[in-house]
Amino acid sequence: MELVDSLVRTGLITETQLSQAESRGGDVLAQLVQAGAVDHQTALKAMAQEIGVEYIDLREASVDLSLLDSFPQKIIYRQVLFPVSRDNGTIVIATADPLNFYPLDEISAATGLAVEPVLAERSEIAKLIKNHLGVGGETIEGLIEQKIDEGVELLSEIETDGSELSEMAQEASVVRLVNEILLEAVESRTSDVHIESQQDGIVIRNRIDGILHTQPLPPEINHFRAAIISRLKIMAKLNIAEKRLPQDGRIKIRVKGREVDVRMSVIPMIHGESLVMRILDKGAMKFELKSLGMSPETYDEFSKLIEIPHGIILVTGPTGSGKTTTLYSSLIEINDPTTKIITTEDPVEYQLPGINQIQVHPKIGLTFAHSLRSILRHDPDVVLVGEIRDLETAENAIQASLTGHLVFSTLHTNDAAGAFTRMGDMGVEPFLVASTVEAIMAQRLVRRLCNSCRQAVDPKPENLPSDFPLEKLTGQPIYKSVGCRECRNVGYRGRVGIYELLVTTNDLRQMAHDRASTWEIKKAAMAAGMKTLRDDGWLKVIQGVTSVEEVQRMTKGDRRS
């Protein structure tokens, strides 16, 4: 409060604004910033000047990490501060509360050095602690006397069997540690959390933008391995005593006001159980067809296709290539009160307002094929089938399209042309495929270059793949990844789709009817103007959205003859 009072003395805020912020409770400075009364960085600089200390921006500062080797880590966790540098007998400490002299005296006594405090943002100090000392370190140090409030709220009741293992999983320190793992995953835009039991202990890896990143962990976390896994199994309503068979469950949580759905898979490995959690952050998802990254030409063509009265539109690609997002965005684009849309999915990943969604249950016989037969008696206009996996589902989808319905679905093929061959391999008659499939969209996700650190490079022909369209460059540079604090030194932040849209022309229908090969169909489609995945990838390189290396990682070159 003394620090915040200095904002009144310097005239940055009024007494009234301070009183209003205090009445709302919580962090007063955060309330002032949120209300627009003062800019966060401006406020901190003014505070620092008022009390006679230096303000430091940890995002830009050079931090001497070697100081951690001889620094008391308990103080770091307990007081949320971080050693920055040392000059002979003086150590510079970043703190959010330089007027709290007790921890500074404690550091001086522990290190035998004079302490010089500098004011820094608490959130930036916390990031340094997490990045260099590991997720959950403060819990391992036994700081369970602090209030357990990590911004993670479980949206269902916990049920335990009263066993010793379940009681251990409910201890405050374990609950806090698991909450921090989930919070870190959501805040870092993780799609999957891998908690792996290995010979040397537990390993946590987060898949961010399609790439796995190992989380730094304190070695003491291995003592909590069984408790962490048990806690997560309890949250997912799984049997914690069953350690021999795979189990699947679901956790619903609220993280800082956003609902997050967690799908969990537990599989016994030779060194113990390993978990994978799929994070579905409902609050962060926006299903807008325009924002997916399609080129204007592809978007215009696809927008017309999703409004046709009947036929089949397929979206293809491997797991995690964004097929569901494309389909959901398409449904939302055409959804209105005059259109009845029904989906059958496994699982229903996101609930869409105004759209009727069915969760399939193969164990009780509610398969894609069975649910699709029932859907057709429910008077739909548009049907989405989560995936065409077998002949029965394919035949039902074709029947739906032939009876005047627009059908969306997915297939696992490498490119758009491969969908014709894939359905033929399932046993579908070629003339049925040729007459009902209106378009196939193949897609992949490539990582976006971080705008804060991407670096321009001169596009020299000898440094580029042979199929790169140099003629489309008009003097502008292309970019490569570098890495900075904003992107966690990865060089990329977020992902964007690359697309290959094959529209079924009369010539292609004839080729599908005649069982032409995938390559012959693709070559004919390219001759008719189809842009391949590789073509769309190069376009995004030229636009500065992604890098050459990223397109090479996700696509292979196209034969043109």
ZICORRA-V757603 format. One record per residue. RES is the residue in one small letter. OMEGA is omega in whole degrees, -180 to 180 (* if undefined). NEAR is the number of other ideal C-beta (glycine too) atoms within 10 Angstrom. D_CENTER is the distance of its C-alpha to the mean C-alpha in whole Angstrom. Layout:
BEGIN
res=[RES	RES]
omega=[OMEGA	OMEGA]
near=[NEAR	NEAR]
d_center=[D_CENTER	D_CENTER]
END
This chain:
BEGIN
res=[m	e	l	v	d	s	l	v	r	t	g	l	i	t	e	t	q	l	s	q	a	e	s	r	g	g	d	v	l	a	q	l	v	q	a	g	a	v	d	h	q	t	a	l	k	a	m	a	q	e	i	g	v	e	y	i	d	l	r	e	a	s	v	d	l	s	l	l	d	s	f	p	q	k	i	i	y	r	q	v	l	f	p	v	s	r	d	n	g	t	i	v	i	a	t	a	d	p	l	n	f	y	p	l	d	e	i	s	a	a	t	g	l	a	v	e	p	v	l	a	e	r	s	e	i	a	k	l	i	k	n	h	l	g	v	g	g	e	t	i	e	g	l	i	e	q	k	i	d	e	g	v	e	l	l	s	e	i	e	t	d	g	s	e	l	s	e	m	a	q	e	a	s	v	v	r	l	v	n	e	i	l	l	e	a	v	e	s	r	t	s	d	v	h	i	e	s	q	q	d	g	i	v	i	r	n	r	i	d	g	i	l	h	t	q	p	l	p	p	e	i	n	h	f	r	a	a	i	i	s	r	l	k	i	m	a	k	l	n	i	a	e	k	r	l	p	q	d	g	r	i	k	i	r	v	k	g	r	e	v	d	v	r	m	s	v	i	p	m	i	h	g	e	s	l	v	m	r	i	l	d	k	g	a	m	k	f	e	l	k	s	l	g	m	s	p	e	t	y	d	e	f	s	k	l	i	e	i	p	h	g	i	i	l	v	t	g	p	t	g	s	g	k	t	t	t	l	y	s	s	l	i	e	i	n	d	p	t	t	k	i	i	t	t	e	d	p	v	e	y	q	l	p	g	i	n	q	i	q	v	h	p	k	i	g	l	t	f	a	h	s	l	r	s	i	l	r	h	d	p	d	v	v	l	v	g	e	i	r	d	l	e	t	a	e	n	a	i	q	a	s	l	t	g	h	l	v	f	s	t	l	h	t	n	d	a	a	g	a	f	t	r	m	g	d	m	g	v	e	p	f	l	v	a	s	t	v	e	a	i	m	a	q	r	l	v	r	r	l	c	n	s	c	r	q	a	v	d	p	k	p	e	n	l	p	s	d	f	p	l	e	k	l	t	g	q	p	i	y	k	s	v	g	c	r	e	c	r	n	v	g	y	r	g	r	v	g	i	y	e	l	l	v	t	t	n	d	l	r	q	m	a	h	d	r	a	s	t	w	e	i	k	k	a	a	m	a	a	g	m	k	t	l	r	d	d	g	w	l	k	v	i	q	g	v	t	s	v	e	e	v	q	r	m	t	k	g	d	r	r	s]
omega=[178	179	-179	177	-179	178	177	-178	-180	176	180	176	179	176	-180	179	178	-180	179	179	179	-178	180	178	179	-179	-174	180	178	178	179	179	-179	-179	179	-179	-176	174	-174	-176	177	180	-179	179	179	177	-178	-180	-178	-176	174	174	-180	171	-179	176	-175	178	-178	-172	174	-176	179	-175	179	179	-178	-176	-177	-176	180	-174	178	180	179	-178	-173	-174	-178	175	-173	177	-176	-177	178	177	-176	-175	-179	177	-180	-176	175	-179	176	-178	-177	178	176	-171	-174	-180	178	175	180	178	-180	-180	-176	-175	-176	-178	171	-175	175	-179	171	-177	179	178	180	-178	180	175	-180	178	178	180	-177	-177	-172	178	172	177	174	-177	-178	177	179	179	173	-177	-175	178	178	179	180	-179	-178	-178	179	-179	178	-174	176	-178	177	176	180	-179	177	-179	-180	-180	-180	178	178	-179	-179	179	-174	-178	-180	179	-179	-179	179	177	-179	177	-180	-180	179	-180	-178	-177	-179	179	179	176	-180	175	179	175	-168	175	180	-174	-177	180	-175	177	176	179	179	177	-179	-178	175	-177	178	178	179	180	174	-178	173	-177	-178	-178	-179	177	-175	-174	-178	-178	179	-179	179	179	180	178	177	179	-179	179	177	180	-176	180	-178	-178	-177	-175	174	177	177	180	-175	178	174	-180	172	-178	180	175	-179	176	-180	177	-179	175	-172	175	179	179	176	176	-174	-180	-180	-177	174	-177	167	180	175	-177	177	-176	-175	-177	-177	-176	174	-177	178	-176	-177	-173	-176	178	178	173	-180	-180	-180	180	-179	-179	-177	179	177	-177	-176	178	177	-174	-178	-177	-179	173	-177	172	-174	179	-180	176	178	-179	176	-178	-178	179	178	-179	178	-180	179	-180	180	179	-175	-176	172	-175	-178	-175	177	-179	178	178	170	-168	177	-3	170	-174	179	178	-175	-179	177	-179	-178	-174	-180	174	-179	178	-176	-177	179	175	179	-180	175	-176	-178	-179	-179	177	180	-179	-176	175	-176	175	178	169	-178	-179	172	175	-174	180	172	-174	-173	-177	-177	179	180	-179	179	178	178	178	179	-179	-180	-180	170	179	172	-175	172	175	180	174	175	175	-176	179	-176	-176	-178	-179	179	-180	-179	180	175	178	178	-180	179	179	-177	-178	178	177	-177	-175	-175	-177	-177	-179	177	178	172	-178	173	174	174	-178	176	173	176	-178	-178	-174	180	-174	180	176	179	-176	179	-177	-178	-180	-176	176	-175	-178	179	-175	-179	-177	-180	176	-179	177	-179	179	165	-171	175	-180	179	-179	179	-180	-176	-178	180	178	179	-178	-180	177	-178	179	178	-177	165	-166	176	-176	177	176	-174	176	180	179	180	176	-180	179	177	178	-177	179	176	-179	178	-178	180	179	-180	-179	179	180	178	178	180	175	-180	174	-178	176	-179	179	-178	177	179	177	-180	172	-180	180	180	-177	-178	-176	177	-178	-178	178	178	-180	-172	-178	172	-176	-180	172	-177	-180	*]
near=[10	11	20	19	15	18	24	13	10	13	8	19	22	12	9	9	18	19	9	15	23	14	9	13	8	10	13	18	23	14	19	24	17	13	13	8	19	19	13	14	12	12	21	22	16	21	23	20	14	16	14	7	16	15	15	21	12	18	13	7	15	6	17	12	11	10	17	16	6	10	17	13	16	15	19	24	19	16	19	19	27	25	24	20	17	16	10	7	9	12	21	20	27	25	23	19	16	22	15	14	12	8	19	21	11	16	23	16	11	13	19	8	17	13	20	17	22	19	21	27	19	17	12	18	20	14	17	22	20	19	15	14	20	19	23	26	23	26	26	22	18	11	15	15	7	12	7	12	9	19	16	20	15	15	11	12	6	13	8	13	11	6	12	7	18	19	13	14	25	15	14	14	18	20	21	20	23	25	22	19	24	24	18	18	25	21	14	16	16	24	17	18	24	17	22	17	19	13	7	8	16	21	15	22	17	22	19	22	19	18	12	11	15	11	21	13	19	16	11	15	20	17	11	22	16	19	21	21	24	26	25	25	25	23	22	22	15	19	13	22	12	13	15	7	9	10	19	12	19	17	22	16	21	14	20	13	8	13	15	23	19	21	17	21	15	24	12	15	10	7	14	16	23	18	21	16	25	18	23	18	19	13	13	11	11	10	18	10	19	11	11	21	21	24	17	8	11	20	16	11	15	22	15	11	18	19	12	11	9	16	18	29	22	26	25	24	25	13	6	15	22	20	24	18	21	23	24	21	19	24	22	17	16	16	16	8	6	6	15	15	21	22	23	26	20	18	13	15	18	15	10	17	6	11	17	13	17	20	13	22	12	10	7	8	9	16	19	25	20	18	24	25	14	12	21	15	7	11	9	19	15	23	25	26	28	25	17	28	18	13	14	17	22	26	18	22	26	21	16	24	21	15	9	10	22	24	26	23	26	22	21	16	20	16	23	30	30	22	29	30	18	20	26	16	10	16	11	20	13	18	12	20	24	19	18	22	25	19	21	26	27	26	24	24	22	27	25	22	27	21	13	13	19	24	13	11	13	7	18	8	9	4	11	16	12	6	14	22	13	11	6	10	14	6	5	11	13	22	23	15	20	15	16	15	15	13	23	16	12	18	21	23	21	14	22	19	23	32	26	28	23	28	18	25	14	8	13	23	19	12	22	24	16	11	13	19	13	17	13	13	24	23	19	18	25	18	10	12	9	20	20	26	24	23	19	24	27	25	17	21	25	18	13	16	20	28	25	19	14	26	23	15	15	19	21	12	12	15	10	9	3]
d_center=[37	40	37	36	40	40	38	41	44	42	42	38	38	41	42	41	37	37	39	36	33	35	36	32	32	29	29	31	30	26	28	30	27	26	29	29	33	32	29	27	28	32	32	32	34	37	36	37	40	41	41	42	39	37	33	31	27	25	23	26	28	29	29	31	29	32	33	31	33	36	34	34	31	32	33	29	27	30	31	27	29	29	32	31	35	38	41	44	45	42	38	36	34	31	31	30	33	36	39	38	41	41	37	39	42	40	39	42	44	41	41	45	43	44	40	39	37	34	32	29	26	25	21	21	24	21	19	21	22	19	18	22	23	20	18	21	24	25	25	27	30	31	30	30	32	30	28	25	23	20	18	17	20	20	21	23	27	27	29	31	34	35	35	35	32	30	32	31	27	28	29	28	27	25	23	22	21	19	18	17	14	12	13	12	8	8	9	7	4	4	4	8	10	13	17	19	23	25	29	28	26	22	19	16	13	9	8	6	6	8	10	11	12	15	15	19	21	24	27	28	25	26	29	26	25	27	26	22	22	25	23	20	22	24	21	20	24	25	28	28	31	30	29	30	28	25	23	21	20	18	17	17	16	16	14	16	17	14	14	12	12	12	14	15	18	20	23	26	26	29	28	27	24	20	17	14	12	9	7	8	8	11	12	9	9	12	14	17	18	19	16	15	17	20	23	25	28	25	24	28	28	26	26	30	29	27	30	33	34	34	33	30	27	24	21	20	18	17	14	11	12	11	15	14	13	16	18	17	17	21	22	21	23	26	26	29	32	34	31	31	27	27	24	24	21	20	18	17	14	14	18	19	22	25	24	26	23	25	23	25	27	28	30	32	32	30	29	27	31	33	30	31	35	34	32	35	37	35	36	33	32	29	27	24	24	21	22	26	26	30	33	34	31	31	35	34	31	34	37	34	34	38	39	37	34	31	28	25	23	21	23	22	23	23	24	26	29	29	28	32	33	30	31	35	34	33	37	36	39	39	41	38	35	37	38	35	32	32	29	26	23	21	18	15	12	13	12	13	16	16	18	20	21	21	24	27	29	32	31	34	35	35	32	30	30	33	31	30	31	33	35	32	32	35	35	31	29	26	24	22	19	21	19	19	18	16	13	14	17	15	16	13	10	8	9	12	14	18	20	23	25	28	31	34	37	40	41	37	38	42	40	38	41	43	40	39	37	33	34	37	35	32	35	37	34	33	37	36	34	30	28	26	22	24	26	23	21	24	24	21	22	25	24	22	18	18	20	23	21	18	20	22	19	18	21	25	28	30	33	36	39]
END
